[in-house]
Amino acid sequence: MTSSHRPFGLPAAVSAAVLLLAAAGCSSSDAAASVEVPSPPAVEAAFCQALAKELPDTVAGLERSDPEPGSELTAGWGDGAIVLRCGVPRPEKMSDPKAQGVEANGVNWMLERREGHGPRFTSTYRKAYVEVSLDERFAHDVAPLVDLAAPVRKTVPPSL
């Protein structure tokens, strides 16, 4: 007894073409990155919406390419190389007295090193937490934070 795994009994060549087209439709080389959209309280969301209006078209020389799903609470540059999320919860690591931080143009950021990924920075001492995740090419470079500091400083007030 012969068994066929081709869909609907189509000839092998047609089945292969259908599978190839289906796979191509599901994977695009220029697809936007996908991120979880934060759900902050209304006051924080208002700061984030103001930030969204001030974000630059380029960061560290990379063009704006926002992640999916589209939201005023997220932004991206360089097809996922730099991803900003505004209104994220306070990271647990902020309670660690040994947590590392950096300052970029008047905005303080907590650094988290991630295994297999680039660094992640979360703003500190602001009325909404702004998270910036970078890919590996920025492992030792805070240039994106320099480009993002002015909009954060302008729209997300200090908490101290």
Buried (B, 14 or more C-beta within 10 A) or exposed (E): EEEEEBEEEEEEEEBEEBEEEEEEEEEEEEEBBEBEBBEBEEEBBBBBBBBBEBBEEEBBEBEBBBBEEEBBBBBBBBBBBBBBBBBBEEBEBEEEEEBEEEEBEEBBBBBBEEEEEBBBBBBBEBBBBBBBBBBEEBEEEBBBBBBBBBBBBEBBEEEE
